[in-house]
Structure formats: structure tokens, C-alpha cells
Amino acid sequence: MNDHDKPESETIDERLGLVVSGSLTAGLDVRLDSGRSVEDIAVGRYVTIQGQRSRFFGIITDVELCTTNRDIPWSLPEAADDFAREVMAGTTTFGSLHVVPYLKVGPTADALPEPAKTVPAHFAQVRQASQEDVERIFGQEDESHFVIGSPLDMEVKVCLNYQRFAERSNGVFGKSGTGKTFLARIVLASLIMKSNAQREAEKRVVNLVFDMHNEYGWKGTREGGSGEVKALKQLFSASVAVFTLDPESSRRRQVATDAVVEIGYDEVEPEDIEILQESLNLTPLAVQAAFPLERRFGRQWIQKTLDLDPSDEDERQFLQRESIHDSSFRSLRRGLQRLARLSFMRPHTEQNSVQTILNYLQSGKNVVLEFGRHGDNITAYVLVANLLTRRIHERYRQQKEAAMGDRAQEPIHLVITIEEAHKFLNPQVAHQTVFGQIAREMRKYNVTLLVIDQRPSGIDSEVMSQIGTKISCLLDNESDVDRVLEGVAEKRELKSVLARLESRQQALIFGHAVPMPVVVRTEEYGSEESYGRFVERPFRERLEEIYSEG
Amino acid sequence: MSKEERSEIIGQVVAADIASFAAQCLELQGAPPLGSLVKTDGPIYAVVCDACTESVEGRRPVAHLSGETDLESFLDSNPHLRHLLRTTFDAVVVGHGDGPALHHYLPPSTTPMFAPVRLCPQEEVARFSQSLDFLKLLLSAAANSDEVAAACLRLASAAHPDRRAFLVTAGKELARLLANDPHRLTAILRRMRP
């Protein structure tokens, strides 16, 4: 139903005011109608602006109290004078909204929203967006859209475009305790559900989750810390495998795991040590020392380095020849000893963890790697995530190149989820780690990232600029907010929205998978009903398909 | 007899220009209240903005010093004075009628000389003040325009069923007109507070 069909009373009811000035770059100033109180307005809400030919969708980013004359504040009558206040409200003193227009919809009913490249004319009417308006922009849940939450004060659902979401790297940000894990769980569950519903193989995705705190595999802690919620394996038992680095911890938590991952010393390369420089407290020279050692000892370099006796004359000569200073060598060895003490490290393993994980992924199974008690050990997390991802990415690259553009031969699209992403993607190491490379090359080799982080300011800005869709919970550190919004045209406006999110269950979503930024109250997760969304629907859909085909 | 004719004649135009006229009252001391809406033939509508009682000869009368304080009984005992004194009032033209239509702007020609002036009845005041466009004319009129505007709106509000709502609407119109002069605005608002 377009505006003209509506009864007048209804349209006037929703009217907020008129566009009085503004620009495409700076946003629009909307003069609030005198009957409207600024107290009923909230930043982050949607509005529609009826231009002469097109309709615009925008978001309220600021509310201001204005006066027509700067002397008015000084000539006002006493506060008790209700009459003067009533007269001046909406005339000499008025509320003003700052609205950023994001989308434009043509005059026809079936016109698709497109980014706004102009602004509505003076005195265009601004109204609160209706449920239908929002539904029209964010789509309805179907094969290619999944629900992430509802806009504030509305009952409709905001959907992310599955395909657009999966084709780029994405980020979930927010300070500690704002529900990042909770959101990431919804995103992962939705990705798995939508992937399972795809008929064409190239549209499917698999997830590899480096599960630092054992939240995604079998069960996770409820938001707020009391009770438990089902995690991926319980929802999708057939398409999720849980791997563990710490079988003891998994047993204690009564998690049935599909495989135990062990890492052989001989699987670690000097490049893997490079990224650990900070967490192992290595000097730059100590890191460099790893390369000649690897050249000399080959794959056994860690074991040999640990066994090496610097008092031996031959060895000392070798170290001197390679200009490895004694202190660097000791520093490196101390670091390697720390690695060797990790319970999943073995001098040599028969099992090829990378191959096992790859086999699962290739068969369309999602893999969650639990870190058990190692989750608190950032060295272990960085080492394993980097080492496995590097190998897996390498294999993907080979497969992709071998496929030579034959899409049927290409490996299934992989989304790798990492937490504490700034450890992998900070400006010092982003150029060395495979994660930096994956983020930069987008989906060239069918691998993208889902990064989860509480300190986005620690992430390299080049990497950040490649992140397609950003889901951000409350951030209050200035530099974190700046980094998340870097490169966004409406940065200043979104900043005020982001800083005013509630500390739970609210997130600002913007980027590739949504047509315009949106603040959502995230979907409820943790009740049987909410699980049903992920489990029953595909089943019901399958049944319907069977009947309709029959 | 039409309703308009029924309303009593209070004076006669004795001087006129496009934007205002002066009228002499039929009764000594018979000037309409400040701010009241009057009309002459045409009709041309105007708001009373000033009134004056003076000697017809242009000289200032001499105080009688008799101790009589009631003016009417003093005049009764000195009937010649009614011919030596007169009361006139000035009115700012704020609109005119054209058939059934009301226009809240200046008429095409001046008010005719010696035209009878009548006080508008309440229904007509209500009808005329449906639109507040005349306030601009009122505010730009000469001295005391703030007092006149406030008085006019006070009187007009009595003709509307919701007095306060009328005054608020009128106040908002004033606020728009006086956006650049908030001191003047607040002064008027204080004078028309319900």
C-alpha cells in the first residue's frame, strides 16, 4: 500500500516532521512537528521520507533542541509559564532530527531499494517507518535470508542475506560481556541451517570454528552466565563434528568428541613461531634464529633444537656461522620448551590433523575445535589456529587452482571462525599470518573468516577494511569504535548509535549483507522454541518439498 | 434586517487612508475597547488601536474645579459641553470582505468618508479570527502595536469555544512573525496569557 492509499489520519499520525536542510554527505535536518515530542524519538530508529518521486529510507542518528534565534534562551519567561512554553514549542523552539538517508525506492511498488545517491527535496515529509517498510528492506526469512533479530521497537525481523554474508569475511565485535559469543552462535547456526537448505553445491558453506572457550561445540553457557544452552552439535548432529585438543576436559564436560587433535613438533614451521613472538616473549632475533635451524635440521628442527647442546663445539660453530647469538638461541629454546609443554604437542604424531579436518570439511561437515583448558592459553590458541589454518588454506589454494575455474571441482566454501582476532590480525603480524592473507584476498580461494573480537582497535586497518559485514555490540572505547567504523561514510552518525547500544542483546549491523545499517535486538536463543527455529524448519520444509514433489 | 445591520453604529469615519482610519464616536466617551474588531461598509475590518477625547476647537479644555466627580451628571448639568468635546478612535485596517469571502489583507481602496462604523458581533469576530494572517498587519501598525495585538487576541479569544487553544495558536503565529525579536514576543505573550 503506498502512501496515497492510506487514510489521512493514519499518515498524519506517523508523521514526524519535514526535511528543512541537509546534504547527502552530512545527512538531513528534519524539523520535528510541533505536536511531536523529542522525548518520543530515539536514535537508531527508521524513518521513511516521501520525496516528490521516490521514497527514501533513513535512520535517525541524532536529536537536537533548536531555537530560531540565539537570543531566545535568554528571553524566555520563567519555567512556570506553561502558556509561553506551549506557544514556543514547535515555533521558536523546536526539536530537530538528524537523519541519514541510506536507500531510495522508486515510485513503482516492485522497485528494489538502491543506495541513495541524492536527497529528498525541501519539506519532504518524514514518517516513522512501518513494519512493511522494514520488511521490504531487510527481506523475509527464506532460503537465502536468515533472521538475526528485530529492529528496536518493532516486531518485524531483520534478515541477513546468506549469500552476501558468506562471500566475504565478517566480524562480530563488542566489549566483553555484550553477547558476542551469543551472536556468533546464532550466526553460525544460521549459516549451517541455510547451507543445508541450499540445493546447489557451490552455494553451500562449511564452518571451521576455533572454539577458544568451548562455547560452540556441544553446549555453551547462557548469556549472563547461568545455565546452559545447546550449541551447534546438539542442533545439527549430522552436520557438525567436535574436535578437541584436550580430551580430558571434553570428557569432564561430557562432550562426545569426534576426534582428538594432536600436533607434532614436526608440523610446526618457523613461520608458526613468528606469530607467537609476543606471546612466547621472543626477541626478533630469536624468531629469526628459527629459520637457519629449520634449514639445518629439516622437519625435526624443534626436537633437535631442544636437544641441541650449545657447549658442543660443532654446534657452537654452527650457531656462530649462522650468526645466532647465544642469547637469541636461549630465548628461542625457552619458547620452544613452553610449546613442548602443551599437552597436545607430541614429538611426532601419526595422525594428520589437517587431513582429518579437511576430510570432514570436504564432506560438508562443520568442524568445531574445542581448546579445553588451553583456551586460556593464548599461545596455544594462536599456534593451533594459525598452524591448521595455514595448512588448510594451502590445500584450498591447491584445490582451487587445480579446479581451473571448474566450479564443480572447487572445494566447498569454508568459513573459519576465530576469537581474539586481534592476536592474529594486529598490524605487526597481519601481514605474516594466514588470517591476514585470507581477509585480504576475500573469497579468492573459497575461504573467508568470521572474526570475533573485543578489541577491534588492535586489528590492522587494511584487514578491517576488507571485512564485509560487521556486527557490533556495545563498544565504549573510542579507538575501538573508530576502527570498527573506519571507512564507513556515515561514521560520525553511526558512532552515536553504536555508543548508545544497550549492553546486552543489541547490535549494530552494517556492511555487505544488509542494505543499510540496522540496530537489532538479537533473536532469543536458549529456549526449546528458539532451537526449533534451526531444527524444525528445515525438517518441515523438507517434508513439504517431498509432498509437493510427490 | 440583516445581522450585520443589526449591530449598532458606534461612529463615523472622519479620516482614512489605505491602512487605517479614524472615526468619531456617536457618544462622547463611546469609543470601542482597545483591540476590538470593528467594520465599516464594504465591509472593511479594522482593529481599534487608539482613542482620544478632546475639544472640537483644538484647544485644551479648562478644568471645571466644581468638585463634581461623576462625568455624566456633570455633562447633564452643562449640556453645551457635549458639543464642544468629541471622542475619536483610530483603527488599523486588517482585512476586508468580498462577497462571502474574507481577506486578511488590505482592501483595494480607502475606507469611505463618513461611513458608519460598527462593532463586530462575537460570531463575526470568531469567523474573522479563524485565520490569523491579520496579525502581521497589526504588528506593523504604528505605536503600541504590541499592546493592540495582545488586546485584540484577548478579546477575540472570548469568541472561541476553546479560549486557551485559540490563544496558543495565535501565540504560535506571533512566534513565527517575531522569530527575530524574542523579547517583543515574550512581552506580548505575557499580555495575552489566558
Boltz contact constraints between the chains, C-beta under 6 A:
constraints:
  - contact:
      token1: [A, 68]
      token2: [B, 179]
      max_distance: 6.0
  - contact:
      token1: [A, 69]
      token2: [B, 179]
      max_distance: 6.0
  - contact:
      token1: [A, 69]
      token2: [B, 180]
      max_distance: 6.0
  - contact:
      token1: [A, 69]
      token2: [B, 182]
      max_distance: 6.0
  - contact:
      token1: [A, 71]
      token2: [B, 182]
      max_distance: 6.0
  - contact:
      token1: [A, 72]
      token2: [B, 182]
      max_distance: 6.0
  - contact:
      token1: [A, 75]
      token2: [B, 182]
      max_distance: 6.0
  - contact:
      token1: [A, 75]
      token2: [B, 183]
      max_distance: 6.0
  - contact:
      token1: [A, 75]
      token2: [B, 186]
      max_distance: 6.0
  - contact:
      token1: [A, 77]
      token2: [B, 186]
      max_distance: 6.0
  - contact:
      token1: [A, 83]
      token2: [B, 193]
      max_distance: 6.0
  - contact:
      token1: [A, 84]
      token2: [B, 189]
      max_distance: 6.0
  - contact:
      token1: [A, 86]
      token2: [B, 168]
      max_distance: 6.0
  - contact:
      token1: [A, 87]
      token2: [B, 168]
      max_distance: 6.0
  - contact:
      token1: [A, 87]
      token2: [B, 171]
      max_distance: 6.0
  - contact:
      token1: [A, 87]
      token2: [B, 172]
      max_distance: 6.0
  - contact:
      token1: [A, 87]
      token2: [B, 175]
      max_distance: 6.0
  - contact:
      token1: [A, 88]
      token2: [B, 175]
      max_distance: 6.0
  - contact:
      token1: [A, 91]
      token2: [B, 172]
      max_distance: 6.0
  - contact:
      token1: [A, 91]
      token2: [B, 175]
      max_distance: 6.0
  - contact:
      token1: [A, 91]
      token2: [B, 176]
      max_distance: 6.0
  - contact:
      token1: [A, 92]
      token2: [B, 175]
      max_distance: 6.0
  - contact:
      token1: [A, 92]
      token2: [B, 179]
      max_distance: 6.0
